[in-house]
Every structure is written in C-alpha cells, then in structure tokens.
Amino acid sequence: MDAQKADMYIMSNSKYFQSQHLSYIRERLLLLDDNKFMMLQGAELKDPTTSIIVSILAGGLGIDRFLIGDTGMGVGKLLTCGGFGIWTIVDWFLIMDATREKNMEKIQQFL
C-alpha cells in the first residue's frame, strides 16, 4: 500500500483511535496488501462520541458497555444499576477511551 492511502485512512478515522496508536497503525498500513486494506475499510468501528452520549443517557443500565462489545461489564452494570451510580459516573470519564481500545483490538485482526 502506498503512503497516501495510509495517510488518508488515518486522517479519516483518527477519532476512532487513541493518539498514541496512530503511528503504529500507519506503519502497519504501509505493510498491508490491497486486499487486506479493503477488508479493513469494511470493519465497523464504534464512535467514541456516540458511546459517551449513550453512557450519559443510559449508562446505568450498562447499554454503553454492550454497545462497545464489553458484555461482562454491561451485565455487571445492569445487575447493579450502574454500580449504584458510582460505576456510571466513572464510565463517563472512561467510556471514550474504552471504545477506542475496542476499535484498536478490532483492526488488529487485519494488521
């Protein structure tokens, strides 16, 4: 893959990843062949902004954790009403980074 395609992917998807992961992703993209790159573009990444909105509105029910694929934490929050509210408030600060980490795990299958 050429550097221009890698840079375009990084620019258009940078909000889905933590900033420290972007250089690693770029390096790995440069090593990909075009077929794997096409599959990578089809990967559905979760939007951290959507996660924080869902967390604020329905975080006490664990829906934010279910949304990003963290089923165990979602069940825990659901059964404890968001850790009696404490877990819900903590997730308001952590859910965006957790979403970006889940996105990173998802694309590492292709890289």
BADOSE-326797 format. One line per field, with one value per residue (C-alpha): residue number from 1; residue in three letters; x, y, z. Coordinates in nm, 4 decimals, decimal comma. Example, Ala and Ser with C-alpha at 12.3 -4.5 7.8 and 13.67 -1.06 7.14 Angstrom:
// residues 2
fivex: (1/2)
sefi: (ALA/SER)
px: (1,2300/1,3670)
py: (-0,4500/-0,1060)
pz: (0,7800/0,7140)
This chain:
// residues 111
fivex: (1/2/3/4/5/6/7/8/9/10/11/12/13/14/15/16/17/18/19/20/21/22/23/24/25/26/27/28/29/30/31/32/33/34/35/36/37/38/39/40/41/42/43/44/45/46/47/48/49/50/51/52/53/54/55/56/57/58/59/60/61/62/63/64/65/66/67/68/69/70/71/72/73/74/75/76/77/78/79/80/81/82/83/84/85/86/87/88/89/90/91/92/93/94/95/96/97/98/99/100/101/102/103/104/105/106/107/108/109/110/111)
sefi: (MET/ASP/ALA/GLN/LYS/ALA/ASP/MET/TYR/ILE/MET/SER/ASN/SER/LYS/TYR/PHE/GLN/SER/GLN/HIS/LEU/SER/TYR/ILE/ARG/GLU/ARG/LEU/LEU/LEU/LEU/ASP/ASP/ASN/LYS/PHE/MET/MET/LEU/GLN/GLY/ALA/GLU/LEU/LYS/ASP/PRO/THR/THR/SER/ILE/ILE/VAL/SER/ILE/LEU/ALA/GLY/GLY/LEU/GLY/ILE/ASP/ARG/PHE/LEU/ILE/GLY/ASP/THR/GLY/MET/GLY/VAL/GLY/LYS/LEU/LEU/THR/CYS/GLY/GLY/PHE/GLY/ILE/TRP/THR/ILE/VAL/ASP/TRP/PHE/LEU/ILE/MET/ASP/ALA/THR/ARG/GLU/LYS/ASN/MET/GLU/LYS/ILE/GLN/GLN/PHE/LEU)
px: (0,0000/0,1204/0,1704/-0,1058/-0,3745/-0,2408/-0,2448/-0,5990/-0,7166/-0,5505/-0,6954/-1,0488/-1,0509/-0,8295/-1,1197/-1,1762/-0,8292/-0,6092/-0,3414/-0,0539/-0,1826/-0,1920/0,1769/0,1610/-0,1477/0,0206/0,3304/0,1190/-0,0970/0,2104/0,2851/-0,0668/-0,1607/-0,4636/-0,6965/-0,6446/-0,6804/-1,0196/-1,1297/-1,0006/-1,2067/-1,5162/-1,4579/-1,7261/-1,5664/-1,7592/-1,7787/-1,6494/-1,8856/-2,1849/-2,0534/-2,0345/-2,3843/-2,5248/-2,3288/-2,4778/-2,8326/-2,8420/-2,5114/-2,6788/-2,8245/-2,4911/-2,6034/-2,2838/-2,0746/-2,2989/-2,2602/-1,8825/-1,8928/-1,7932/-2,0709/-1,9366/-1,9157/-2,2563/-2,4171/-2,2431/-2,3704/-2,7181/-2,7451/-2,6115/-2,7868/-2,4551/-2,2717/-2,5309/-2,4490/-2,0778/-1,9790/-2,1960/-2,0191/-1,6748/-1,7685/-1,8480/-1,4732/-1,3577/-1,6014/-1,4442/-1,1008/-1,2578/-1,4300/-1,1030/-0,9307/-1,2038/-1,1615/-0,7887/-0,8489/-1,0859/-0,8458/-0,5504/-0,7177/-0,6387/-0,3000)
py: (0,0000/0,3485/0,6189/0,8382/0,5734/0,5088/0,8794/0,9182/0,6265/0,7761/1,1219/0,9968/0,7537/0,9203/0,9902/0,6155/0,5520/0,6859/0,9256/0,7038/0,4237/0,6294/0,5951/0,2185/0,1920/0,3941/0,1727/-0,1426/0,0002/0,0571/-0,3165/-0,4290/-0,5526/-0,4029/-0,6960/-0,6697/-0,2932/-0,3321/-0,5683/-0,3212/-0,0424/-0,2580/-0,3011/-0,1256/0,0958/0,2336/0,6094/0,7327/1,0311/0,8011/0,5956/0,8952/1,0085/0,6610/0,6474/0,9735/0,8748/0,5036/0,4159/0,2975/0,0076/-0,0915/-0,0153/0,1789/-0,1295/-0,3546/-0,1062/-0,1411/-0,5174/-0,5363/-0,7747/-0,8728/-0,5125/-0,4430/-0,7260/-0,6090/-0,2558/-0,3804/-0,6007/-0,3357/-0,0354/0,1051/0,0103/0,2080/0,5107/0,5195/0,2965/0,5045/0,8271/0,6673/0,5417/0,8966/0,9552/0,6145/0,5071/0,7036/0,5501/0,2066/0,2490/0,3461/0,0438/-0,1871/-0,0323/-0,0959/-0,4594/-0,4924/-0,3611/-0,5592/-0,8603/-0,7052/-0,5515)
pz: (0,0000/-0,0672/0,1940/0,0552/0,1166/0,4666/0,5496/0,4160/0,6312/0,9389/0,8729/0,8177/1,1121/1,3729/1,6100/1,6484/1,7977/2,0739/1,9515/2,0634/1,8357/1,5157/1,4256/1,4839/1,2637/0,9874/0,9945/0,9757/0,6965/0,4831/0,5034/0,4049/0,0619/-0,1125/-0,0362/0,3395/0,3191/0,1511/0,4298/0,6897/0,5376/0,5810/0,9547/1,1556/1,4166/1,7124/1,7508/2,0901/2,0768/2,0433/2,3345/2,5667/2,4703/2,5358/2,8615/2,9817/2,8835/2,9690/3,1322/3,4490/3,2543/3,1015/2,7476/2,6822/2,7582/2,5499/2,2631/2,2511/2,2943/2,6589/2,7595/3,1027/3,2206/3,0686/3,2639/3,5815/3,5385/3,4529/3,7617/3,9993/3,8416/3,7291/4,0464/4,2427/4,0272/4,1006/3,8091/3,5784/3,6729/3,6395/3,2920/3,1807/3,2001/3,0742/2,8025/2,5156/2,5760/2,6218/2,2847/2,1184/2,2722/2,1409/1,7949/1,8129/1,9059/1,6115/1,3478/1,4819/1,3236/0,9857/1,0614)
